[in-house]
């Protein structure tokens, strides 16, 4: 009998302390990697220790601190790299953008496929649904399974993603949070792009940046 939910292991990677998540089906030993922003060898080593096959490498958005480890992982894991097309310009500029922050990464590859609102990403016996949640970036997405949300830099514990980067918008981000995330059940766990996990219910109550 399979577990009722995917297994999740967070890894904090890179100088910007980004959260990377390995998410897998324990029964089928198949999974995905979400936001491998840096330290790809550490991620690769952990995948091997877990004894799982990675089917997809997923980006919640194209900022370098969330895709900086993709190149090495894709080369070694034979996994498809998926991201939203509206953030492709960030991915193309990945190495240069990292250099502007005095960070060195290998240039991320072009996504094998672009994902969009409503897409289903299947691994093992589970499916992640793609929610388009722009605002931090135009192609920002969140990945939802039941009451588990991998939200990237959309919503943090007591905070929200920055909107002062290229093509960021507080109005758009606020709309994404109110209409796409705050409508989820209160006990939905939010696996954030930086910092600790939180829940939709807590953010609706306490987040001062976007009120429910």
Beta strands, then each sheet from edge to edge (+ up, - down):
strand 1: 7-13
strand 2: 18-25
strand 3: 30-34
strand 4: 53-58
strand 5: 80-84
strand 6: 113-115
strand 7: 120-123
strand 8: 126-132
strand 9: 141-145
strand 10: 148-152
strand 11: 155-156
strand 12: 159-160
strand 13: 189-192
strand 14: 198-199
sheet 1: 1+ 2- 3+ 4+ 5+ 6+
sheet 2: 7+ 8- 9+ 10- 13- 14+
sheet 3: 11+ 12-
end
